[in-house]
Amino acid sequence: MKRVLLMVLSIVLVLACVFSITHLVPAIGDLTNIYQYKNSDSDTATAGIAAARDGVAQLRENEATYVEGVGTYVAGEAEYAAGVKQLADGQALIDANTQAYLEGKELIGTMESLMPAIEGLASSVQNVRDFNAGIIGGDLDTYLGTMRANALNVLANGEAVKLLSDTLGMD
């Protein structure tokens, strides 16, 4: 019986070994998968840490550029505010001078309408000069003709002188 028992136990042990071997192969594959998964996690984490270190290094490199950019931005804001103020001052100056421009334009229109009268007055002055030249070196008929023409010009231009005087505000 000892022999039978030994034989039965040997068969059970052989079966146990076969069972263990058949289940050990997939278990080893599972262990390998777990090992690879953990290694890939650590590789991913290591790559992420490396990327973070590179990003921090780049931020340190660009810090001076950023500070300079902020300074430029602040200076630009100040220049913009000064430009807005200058624009407002210029618009106020335009608004203030627009009325004076319109009044000057109206005065020029009035002066243009008086130009024929002024030219007539200039003609009368020339006639007086001619008259004086006639007295000094001319005869009596020339003198009387010139005097009559000057009198008519003065009468005709008297209205122009009054209109010019009233327009310019002269008394």
Order of alpha helices (4+ residues) and beta strands (2+ residues): alpha-alpha
